[in-house]
Amino acid sequence: MPGSAPGPAGGWDRLRRRARVYPPEPPGRAGVCPVCRGPAAPGYPRCYQCARHEQLGPGLLADAVVPISYAVKGTAFAGDLWRYKAVREPSGAARASLLALLLAFLHDHGACVWRQAGMTAPGLLAVVPTGCGRPGPHPLLELAAPYLRLRPAPLVIRPGRQGRDPDETRFYTERGRLDADILLLEDSWVSGASAQSAAAALKRAGARRVAVIVLGRHLDPADRLGAPLAARLAPGPYDPGRCAVHGAPA
């Protein structure tokens, strides 16, 4: 795990037992986007949103995007991704569950992500800012930073640049010039525009490689393309032998 930080008290097996996931589909499966693991239209190599991200320009997209789980609309896991960062009353149980999932995944499969991104290990940690530009540190950064022990590269959203379209100037980093490989965390991936815009901002600031790890890839069972994928999924315990990068035992 980055920084060789210890996990929370109780050991790795206890963390794994706390996590319930909707395991991502393996790369290369028909009808599944190889970038974000969302639904892709028949005959298309990627989903519509990931194809649009190329307008950010050569070399600005993330070098790896790895979702730990699907966040199926209406499920408890999808609810946790909203409750853990609620402004008025964040859920402690949701925070503990998501932190356990993230740390267990990084411990078991972080090295797979780094290889996928072409890096040895990340040197900096960033989190995709919320679209509303909420003040203070991002809740996911507050959760993860004490355990990952990576220097932060805080991203800031420019006023008036919120939106669903990819935008390489939407965010900037206050660290100035970066010269490191970066772990970029995202809690929920819907269109992916924010995550890829954040990766572009980091690359523009000098980041060498950017690996995006997503807690939950949004999936709507009522969506025409999402329905067949959602129908194949079932929640289950986190399985350390199932690698979200390779879709097979690590």
C-alpha positions as CSV (number, residue, x, y, z in Angstrom):
1,M,0.0,0.0,0.0
2,P,1.3,3.5,-0.7
3,G,3.6,4.7,2.1
4,S,3.6,1.3,3.8
5,A,1.0,2.6,6.2
6,P,-0.7,0.2,8.5
7,G,-4.4,-0.5,8.2
8,P,-7.0,0.2,10.9
9,A,-6.9,-1.9,14.0
10,G,-8.3,-5.4,13.5
11,G,-6.2,-6.7,10.6
12,W,-6.8,-7.1,6.9
13,D,-9.2,-10.0,7.2
14,R,-11.5,-8.0,9.3
15,L,-11.5,-5.1,6.8
16,R,-12.3,-7.5,4.0
17,R,-15.2,-9.0,5.9
18,R,-16.7,-5.5,6.4
19,A,-16.9,-4.8,2.6
20,R,-19.7,-5.7,0.3
21,V,-19.2,-5.0,-3.3
22,Y,-20.6,-5.4,-6.8
23,P,-17.5,-6.7,-8.5
24,P,-16.6,-5.0,-11.8
25,E,-16.9,-6.8,-15.0
26,P,-13.5,-8.0,-16.4
27,P,-11.9,-5.9,-19.1
28,G,-12.6,-7.0,-22.7
29,R,-16.1,-8.3,-22.1
30,A,-18.6,-7.5,-24.8
31,G,-20.8,-4.5,-24.0
32,V,-18.5,-3.3,-21.2
33,C,-16.3,-0.2,-21.6
34,P,-12.6,-1.2,-21.1
35,V,-11.9,2.2,-19.4
36,C,-14.6,2.7,-16.8
37,R,-16.3,-0.8,-16.9
38,G,-19.7,0.9,-17.6
39,P,-22.1,-0.2,-20.4
40,A,-21.0,0.3,-24.0
41,A,-23.3,0.3,-27.0
42,P,-23.0,-2.8,-29.2
43,G,-20.3,-2.3,-31.8
44,Y,-18.5,0.4,-29.9
45,P,-15.2,-0.1,-28.2
46,R,-15.9,2.3,-25.3
47,C,-18.9,3.9,-23.7
48,Y,-20.1,7.3,-25.1
49,Q,-18.7,9.3,-22.2
50,C,-15.2,7.8,-22.3
51,A,-15.0,8.3,-26.1
52,R,-15.8,12.0,-25.5
53,H,-13.0,12.4,-23.0
54,E,-10.4,12.2,-25.8
55,Q,-11.3,15.8,-26.6
56,L,-9.1,16.7,-23.6
57,G,-6.1,16.1,-25.8
58,P,-3.2,13.6,-26.2
59,G,-1.5,12.6,-23.0
60,L,-3.9,14.3,-20.6
61,L,-6.2,11.3,-19.8
62,A,-5.6,9.1,-16.7
63,D,-3.1,6.3,-17.4
64,A,-5.4,3.8,-15.5
65,V,-9.0,3.9,-14.3
66,V,-9.9,1.1,-11.9
67,P,-13.3,0.9,-10.2
68,I,-13.4,-1.2,-7.0
69,S,-17.2,-1.9,-7.3
70,Y,-20.3,-0.9,-9.2
71,A,-22.6,1.5,-7.4
72,V,-25.9,0.3,-8.5
73,K,-28.6,2.9,-8.1
74,G,-30.9,2.2,-5.2
75,T,-28.6,-0.1,-3.4
76,A,-27.0,0.3,0.1
77,F,-23.5,0.7,-1.4
78,A,-24.7,3.6,-3.6
79,G,-26.4,5.1,-0.6
80,D,-23.1,4.9,1.4
81,L,-21.3,6.9,-1.3
82,W,-23.8,9.7,-0.7
83,R,-24.2,9.4,3.1
84,Y,-20.5,9.4,3.9
85,K,-20.0,13.0,2.8
86,A,-23.4,14.4,3.6
87,V,-22.8,18.0,4.7
88,R,-25.2,18.1,7.6
89,E,-24.9,14.7,9.1
90,P,-22.3,12.4,7.5
91,S,-22.7,8.7,8.3
92,G,-19.9,7.2,10.4
93,A,-20.9,3.7,9.4
94,A,-20.7,4.6,5.7
95,R,-17.3,6.2,6.2
96,A,-16.0,3.1,8.1
97,S,-17.3,0.8,5.4
98,L,-15.9,2.7,2.5
99,L,-12.5,3.2,4.2
100,A,-12.3,-0.5,4.9
101,L,-13.0,-1.3,1.2
102,L,-10.5,1.2,-0.1
103,L,-7.7,0.1,2.2
104,A,-8.3,-3.6,1.6
105,F,-8.3,-3.0,-2.1
106,L,-5.1,-1.0,-2.1
107,H,-3.4,-3.6,0.1
108,D,-4.4,-6.5,-2.1
109,H,-4.3,-4.9,-5.6
110,G,-2.6,-1.6,-5.5
111,A,0.5,-3.0,-7.2
112,C,-1.7,-4.2,-10.1
113,V,-3.1,-0.7,-10.5
114,W,0.4,0.9,-10.5
115,R,1.6,-1.6,-13.2
116,Q,-1.5,-0.8,-15.3
117,A,-0.6,2.9,-15.1
118,G,3.0,2.4,-15.9
119,M,4.3,3.5,-12.5
120,T,6.2,1.8,-9.7
121,A,4.2,3.5,-6.9
122,P,2.5,6.9,-6.5
123,G,4.3,9.7,-4.8
124,L,1.3,12.1,-4.3
125,L,-2.3,11.7,-3.4
126,A,-5.2,13.7,-5.0
127,V,-9.0,13.5,-4.8
128,V,-11.4,14.6,-7.4
129,P,-13.2,17.7,-6.0
130,T,-17.0,17.8,-5.6
131,G,-18.8,19.6,-8.3
132,C,-20.4,22.1,-5.8
133,G,-16.9,23.2,-4.7
134,R,-17.6,22.5,-1.0
135,P,-15.1,24.3,1.3
136,G,-12.4,22.5,3.2
137,P,-10.7,19.1,2.6
138,H,-12.7,16.5,0.6
139,P,-14.2,13.9,3.0
140,L,-12.4,11.1,1.0
141,L,-9.1,12.8,1.4
142,E,-9.7,13.2,5.2
143,L,-10.5,9.4,5.4
144,A,-7.7,8.1,3.3
145,A,-4.7,10.4,3.9
146,P,-3.9,9.3,7.4
147,Y,-3.4,5.7,6.3
148,L,-1.9,6.2,2.8
149,R,0.8,8.7,4.0
150,L,1.2,10.2,0.6
151,R,1.8,13.9,0.3
152,P,-1.4,15.6,-0.9
153,A,-1.7,17.4,-4.2
154,P,-5.0,19.3,-3.5
155,L,-7.1,20.1,-6.5
156,V,-9.3,23.2,-6.6
157,I,-12.3,23.8,-8.9
158,R,-12.3,27.1,-10.7
159,P,-15.4,29.2,-10.1
160,G,-18.0,28.7,-12.8
161,R,-16.3,25.7,-14.3
162,Q,-18.8,23.1,-13.0
163,G,-20.3,20.9,-15.6
164,R,-20.7,17.4,-17.2
165,D,-18.3,18.0,-20.1
166,P,-14.6,17.2,-20.0
167,D,-12.6,20.4,-19.3
168,E,-8.8,20.4,-18.8
169,T,-9.0,23.8,-17.1
170,R,-11.8,23.0,-14.6
171,F,-9.3,22.2,-11.8
172,Y,-5.9,23.4,-10.7
173,T,-3.5,22.3,-8.0
174,E,-2.1,24.6,-5.4
175,R,1.2,22.6,-5.1
176,G,2.5,24.3,-8.2
177,R,4.7,22.2,-10.6
178,L,4.3,18.5,-10.0
179,D,7.0,15.9,-10.8
180,A,5.6,12.7,-9.5
181,D,3.2,9.8,-10.2
182,I,-0.1,10.4,-8.6
183,L,-2.9,8.3,-7.1
184,L,-6.2,10.1,-7.9
185,L,-9.2,8.9,-5.8
186,E,-12.8,9.3,-6.9
187,D,-15.8,8.2,-4.9
188,S,-18.4,8.0,-7.6
189,W,-17.9,7.8,-11.4
190,V,-21.0,8.7,-13.3
191,S,-19.8,10.2,-16.6
192,G,-16.2,10.3,-15.6
193,A,-15.8,13.9,-16.9
194,S,-14.7,15.2,-13.5
195,A,-12.2,12.5,-12.9
196,Q,-10.6,12.8,-16.3
197,S,-10.7,16.6,-16.1
198,A,-8.8,16.3,-12.8
199,A,-6.3,13.9,-14.3
200,A,-5.8,16.4,-17.1
201,A,-5.2,19.2,-14.6
202,L,-2.6,17.1,-12.8
203,K,-0.9,16.2,-16.1
204,R,-0.8,19.9,-17.1
205,A,0.8,20.6,-13.8
206,G,3.6,18.2,-14.6
207,A,2.4,14.8,-13.2
208,R,4.1,11.9,-14.9
209,R,1.4,9.3,-14.5
210,V,-2.0,9.3,-13.0
211,A,-3.9,6.3,-11.7
212,V,-7.6,6.8,-10.9
213,I,-9.2,4.4,-8.3
214,V,-12.9,4.7,-8.1
215,L,-14.9,3.4,-5.1
216,G,-18.2,3.0,-7.1
217,R,-18.9,3.1,-10.8
218,H,-22.5,4.4,-11.0
219,L,-24.9,2.0,-12.8
220,D,-28.6,2.6,-13.3
221,P,-30.7,-0.6,-13.8
222,A,-33.4,1.5,-15.5
223,D,-31.0,2.7,-18.2
224,R,-31.3,1.0,-21.6
225,L,-27.7,0.1,-21.8
226,G,-27.1,-0.4,-18.1
227,A,-30.0,-2.8,-17.6
228,P,-28.3,-5.9,-19.1
229,L,-25.1,-5.3,-17.1
230,A,-27.0,-4.6,-13.8
231,A,-29.0,-7.8,-14.3
232,R,-25.7,-9.8,-14.2
233,L,-24.6,-8.3,-10.9
234,A,-25.2,-9.5,-7.4
235,P,-23.7,-8.1,-4.2
236,G,-21.2,-10.2,-2.4
237,P,-18.3,-10.1,0.0
238,Y,-15.1,-8.5,-1.1
239,D,-12.9,-11.2,-2.6
240,P,-9.2,-10.5,-2.3
241,G,-8.5,-13.1,-5.0
242,R,-10.5,-11.2,-7.6
243,C,-8.4,-8.4,-9.1
244,A,-10.4,-5.4,-10.4
245,V,-7.6,-4.7,-12.9
246,H,-7.4,-8.1,-14.5
247,G,-10.8,-9.6,-13.8
248,A,-9.2,-12.8,-12.6
249,P,-7.4,-14.1,-9.5
250,A,-4.3,-12.0,-8.9
